[in-house]
Structures are given as C-alpha cells and as structure tokens.
C-alpha cells in the first residue's frame, strides 16, 4: 500500500502470505517500534486474541525485532525459542518488499513462519505471528486428539 510500483515478485509474496492455511489464534493489528543508536529499542504491539479481545503490550530488546518478539510473547504467553531468522529483499529499490522467514522451537517441535511487508519490522512481526499461530494450532490439534482418545 506504500509502494509506487508493484512487481510480479511483490504479488507472489503477498498472495503466498495471504493464502497461508494456518488458523489464526492471534492476529497482529499494529506494531510500533522506537529505536536508535542512543536509545533502548522498544516495541508496542496490538493483537486480537482467540476470543476477539484486543490486547496491547510493550517490551524492550537488543534491537527492534527482539523488542517486537518480546512484546508479542508478553501478550501470547507461548513459550518458544527463536532459532533462525532470515530476511530477503524480494524486489529492488528503497521501497523493496522484505520477506522474513523465521523458525521457532517449542517442546522440541520446530515451526516456520513467513511474513512480508515493505517495513522490515512489520514483516518480522508477521513472520513471528505466522510461526506462533502454527505452534498454537499444533497444540490445539494435539489437545483435540487427546480428547478423542479418551472417548
């Protein structure tokens, strides 16, 4: 929504982002970051939770992405460990679309998330939310399977 020119590569990434088949337990509504060379990186996130309630929290970190992930964790309270983070420009130029891919680990299981946006902080937040929703979906499926076994 901010780019002057949209390329085929941009559309491919956007479509892949939007057609992901993960149930959304938490939806990212807003992310705001403050950072600089003489300040503490801080992020505030606004998420919509499973019951539709809107939750806001903030945290600080070693950089803007770490601050975002810490703030999201304060809201979701889903234990995990970030084990891989990569960012790639999908197109060229100052307004290039960034695609972030992350991997998180929880209880020995690994979940991958992807997010894209022209702002790397937003792309990072989307990727993290994608991975967290996969983790939560897996836990819900496991809980449902356990309940079915008891019947």
C-alpha positions, 0 to 999 in steps of 0.5 A: 500500500506504500509502494509506487510500483508493484512487481510480479515478485511483490504479488507472489509474496503477498498472495503466498502470505495471504493464502497461508492455511494456518488458523489464526489464534492471534492476529497482529493489528499494529506494531510500533517500534522506537529505536536508535543508536542512543536509545533502548529499542522498544516495541508496542504491539496490538493483537486480537486474541482467540476470543476477539479481545484486543490486547496491547503490550510493550517490551524492550530488546537488543534491537527492534525485532527482539523488542517486537518478539518480546512484546508479542510473547508478553501478550501470547504467553507461548513459550518458544525459542527463536532459532533462525531468522532470515530476511530477503529483499524480494524486489529492488529499490528503497521501497523493496518488499522484505520477506522474513522467514523465521523458525521457532522451537517449542517442546522440541517441535520446530515451526516456520513462519513467513511474513512480508511487508515493505517495513522490515519490522512489520514483516518480522512481526508477521513472520513471528505471528505466522510461526506462533499461530502454527505452534498454537494450532499444533497444540490445539490439534494435539489437545483435540486428539487427546480428547478423542482418545479418551472417548 
